[in-house]
Amino acid sequence: MRETDAVTAAIATNVRGLRTQRNMTLDALAARSNVSRGMLIQIEQARTNPSVSTLTRVAAALGTTVAKLVEVSDVPVVRVVDKSEMVTFSHDGSAATLLVGADSPMILELWDWRLEPGSHHDGDAHPPGTRELLTILEGELTLTVDGRSHTVGAGDAVLFTADRPHRYANVAGETMRFVMMVAEPREVLDV
């Protein structure tokens, strides 16, 4: 089985399993995540490779992490993640690699992002209380939160409240790279 097939199958199993554990119907998950019922069916049947944004919305609706959704095997007490296990989402030459994540006692994800010149990623609002921490490794990030843009250069770091829409953009002429930590409080689901 190819790596992408294994990840797609893991996503299908994990989404279906978490939804079932929470006694949530497809319609309830669709309403909570703002992902169509048809897309959720495709995800649960391993017929599609969902985008980062879609996985983020589904994970938030299930009260878990993207890392938990793409996890191919159980996580031991200590887990060293080999680079071959990391999942990369690519779009228009840019890429976001989920390095590692956890969902207890709070939801944490560590990402490595690469944005090509002129590209951007629009992040959906995360649940209330979510914070993102970034450090810029190369290039210059234009971060927009609440309609206000901030320029963050190589070697600098930024912390922001991510419970509102936000955008990461590379408006410069060179490839830009940053590492991001997402910290999201665990939410008790009312299903």
C-alpha positions in Angstrom: 0.0 0.0 0.0 1.3 3.4 -0.9 1.9 5.9 1.9 -0.9 8.2 0.7 -3.3 5.2 0.5 -2.3 4.3 4.1 -3.0 7.8 5.3 -6.3 8.0 3.4 -7.3 4.7 5.0 -6.2 5.9 8.5 -8.2 9.1 8.1 -11.3 7.1 7.1 -11.0 4.7 10.1 -10.2 7.5 12.6 -13.0 9.8 11.5 -15.6 7.1 11.5 -14.3 5.7 14.8 -14.3 9.1 16.6 -17.7 10.0 15.2 -19.1 6.7 16.3 -17.5 7.0 19.8 -19.2 10.4 20.2 -22.6 9.0 19.0 -22.5 11.6 16.3 -24.4 11.2 13.0 -22.9 12.2 9.7 -25.5 15.0 9.6 -24.4 16.2 13.0 -20.7 16.1 12.1 -21.5 18.0 8.8 -23.3 20.7 10.7 -20.7 21.0 13.4 -17.7 21.0 11.0 -19.2 22.9 8.0 -18.1 20.0 5.8 -20.7 18.6 3.5 -22.3 15.2 4.3 -21.1 14.0 0.9 -17.5 14.9 1.6 -17.7 13.2 5.0 -19.0 10.0 3.3 -16.1 10.2 0.8 -13.6 10.7 3.7 -15.1 7.8 5.8 -15.0 5.5 2.7 -11.3 6.5 1.9 -12.4 7.8 -1.5 -10.7 11.2 -1.2 -7.6 12.8 0.2 -9.1 15.8 2.1 -7.4 19.2 2.3 -5.8 20.6 5.5 -8.7 23.0 5.9 -11.2 20.2 5.7 -9.3 18.0 8.1 -8.9 21.0 10.5 -12.7 21.6 10.5 -13.5 17.8 11.0 -10.9 17.5 13.8 -12.2 20.6 15.6 -15.8 19.2 15.3 -14.7 15.9 16.7 -12.7 17.6 19.5 -9.4 16.1 18.4 -6.3 17.0 16.3 -5.5 16.6 12.6 -2.6 14.5 13.9 -5.1 12.0 15.4 -7.0 11.9 12.2 -4.0 11.0 10.1 -2.4 8.7 12.7 -1.8 5.3 11.1 -1.1 3.5 14.4 -1.6 3.9 18.1 0.7 6.4 19.9 2.9 4.9 22.7 3.9 6.9 25.8 7.0 8.1 23.9 6.8 8.4 20.2 9.7 9.3 18.0 8.2 10.3 14.7 10.4 9.2 11.7 10.3 11.6 8.8 8.7 8.9 6.7 5.6 9.0 9.0 5.1 12.7 8.7 2.2 13.7 6.5 2.6 16.5 3.9 -0.2 18.5 2.3 0.8 20.2 -0.9 -0.9 22.9 -2.9 0.5 25.0 -5.8 4.1 24.2 -4.9 3.6 25.1 -1.2 3.5 22.5 1.5 2.5 22.0 5.1 4.0 19.0 6.9 2.4 17.8 10.2 5.4 16.8 12.2 3.7 15.5 15.4 0.5 16.1 17.4 -1.2 15.1 20.6 -4.8 15.3 21.8 -4.5 15.0 25.5 -4.6 16.8 27.9 -4.9 19.6 25.3 -4.8 19.5 21.5 -1.3 20.2 20.2 0.1 20.1 16.6 3.6 21.0 15.3 3.8 21.9 11.6 6.5 22.8 9.2 5.3 25.1 6.4 6.8 26.2 3.1 5.1 28.9 1.1 6.3 29.7 -2.4 6.5 33.4 -3.5 3.0 34.8 -4.1 1.2 32.0 -2.3 -1.0 32.0 0.8 -3.1 29.8 3.1 -6.3 30.9 4.6 -6.8 29.4 8.1 -10.3 28.9 9.4 -11.2 30.1 12.9 -10.2 27.4 15.4 -12.3 26.8 18.6 -12.2 29.6 21.2 -9.0 29.9 23.2 -6.8 28.4 20.4 -3.3 30.0 20.1 -0.7 29.6 17.4 3.0 30.2 17.8 5.2 30.5 14.8 8.9 31.1 14.2 10.1 32.1 10.7 13.1 30.1 9.5 13.5 31.6 6.0 12.0 34.5 4.2 9.2 36.8 5.5 5.7 36.0 6.5 2.7 38.3 6.2 0.2 37.2 8.8 -3.3 38.7 8.7 -5.6 38.3 11.7 -8.8 40.3 12.0 -8.0 42.2 8.8 -4.8 43.5 10.2 -1.5 42.4 8.6 1.8 41.8 10.4 5.2 41.3 8.8 7.3 38.7 10.6 10.9 38.2 9.4 13.4 35.4 9.5 14.5 34.6 13.0 11.4 36.3 14.5 8.5 34.7 16.2 4.8 35.5 16.7 2.0 34.4 19.0 -1.7 35.0 18.1 -5.2 34.0 19.0 -6.4 31.7 16.2 -10.1 31.5 17.0 -10.8 33.8 14.1 -10.0 33.5 10.4 -6.3 34.2 9.6 -4.0 34.1 6.6 -0.4 33.2 6.1 1.0 34.8 3.0 4.4 35.1 1.2 4.3 38.3 -0.7 8.1 38.4 -1.1 10.1 37.0 -4.0 11.7 34.1 -2.2 10.5 30.8 -0.7 9.4 31.3 2.9 9.4 28.6 5.7 8.1 28.6 9.2 7.4 26.2 12.1 4.1 26.5 13.8 2.6 25.1 17.0 -1.2 25.0 17.4 -2.4 24.8 21.0 -6.1 24.2 21.4 -8.0 23.7 24.6 -9.9 20.4 24.8 -13.6 21.0 24.3 -16.3 18.9 25.8 -18.6 17.9 23.0 -22.3 18.4 23.3 -23.7 15.7 20.9 
